[in-house]
Amino acid sequence: MKLILIILLSVFDSLPGVQIIQDSAIYMLLDEAIHGKHELVEMDGYRVQIYSSNQQQTAKSEALELETKLKDALNQTVYVQYLPPFWKVRIGDFMTYEEAREYKKLFVSQYPELMGDTYIVRDKIQVLK
């Protein structure tokens, strides 16, 4: 099945006018399937931030509630971080700004009520190496 997916991706990727936009983690997972398991490393990259608040009475519970709501609905990892004095919710591990921008567009189309709080941030991301 993995070989079929690799062949399909290479066929579609070579068609004129077809652009495949996907998380870079998919390429790493395919590489892992072909060449064996890799370790998880941290590097500079981008995430899509969808929440940030320093309201100590409500921020933690709002961030955790948002994580619970989204973690099963999205195809990306949802991170809740406390960076004093702010609670933040960020999505994804994007190696390039373009990947993060494409995902942000998709996210905002699915959750327009969060558009005002959604933007791309530099962050340490986790990738398979």
Secondary structure in CASP SS format (residue, H / E / C, confidence):
PFRMAT SS
TARGET T0000
AUTHOR 0000-0000-0000
METHOD secondary structure of the structure
MODEL  1
M C 1.00
K H 1.00
L H 1.00
I H 1.00
L H 1.00
I H 1.00
I H 1.00
L H 1.00
L H 1.00
S H 1.00
V H 1.00
F H 1.00
D H 1.00
S H 1.00
L C 1.00
P C 1.00
G C 1.00
V C 1.00
Q C 1.00
I C 1.00
I C 1.00
Q C 1.00
D C 1.00
S H 1.00
A H 1.00
I H 1.00
Y H 1.00
M H 1.00
L H 1.00
L H 1.00
D H 1.00
E H 1.00
A H 1.00
I H 1.00
H H 1.00
G C 1.00
K C 1.00
H C 1.00
E C 1.00
L E 1.00
V E 1.00
E E 1.00
M E 1.00
D E 1.00
G E 1.00
Y E 1.00
R E 1.00
V E 1.00
Q E 1.00
I E 1.00
Y E 1.00
S E 1.00
S E 1.00
N C 1.00
Q C 1.00
Q C 1.00
Q C 1.00
T C 1.00
A H 1.00
K H 1.00
S H 1.00
E H 1.00
A H 1.00
L H 1.00
E H 1.00
L H 1.00
E H 1.00
T H 1.00
K H 1.00
L H 1.00
K H 1.00
D C 1.00
A C 1.00
L C 1.00
N C 1.00
Q C 1.00
T C 1.00
V E 1.00
Y E 1.00
V E 1.00
Q E 1.00
Y E 1.00
L E 1.00
P C 1.00
P C 1.00
F E 1.00
W E 1.00
K E 1.00
V E 1.00
R E 1.00
I E 1.00
G E 1.00
D E 1.00
F E 1.00
M C 1.00
T C 1.00
Y H 1.00
E H 1.00
E H 1.00
A H 1.00
R H 1.00
E H 1.00
Y H 1.00
K H 1.00
K H 1.00
L H 1.00
F H 1.00
V H 1.00
S H 1.00
Q H 1.00
Y C 1.00
P H 1.00
E H 1.00
L H 1.00
M H 1.00
G H 1.00
D H 1.00
T C 1.00
Y E 1.00
I E 1.00
V E 1.00
R E 1.00
D E 1.00
K E 1.00
I E 1.00
Q E 1.00
V E 1.00
L E 1.00
K C 1.00
END
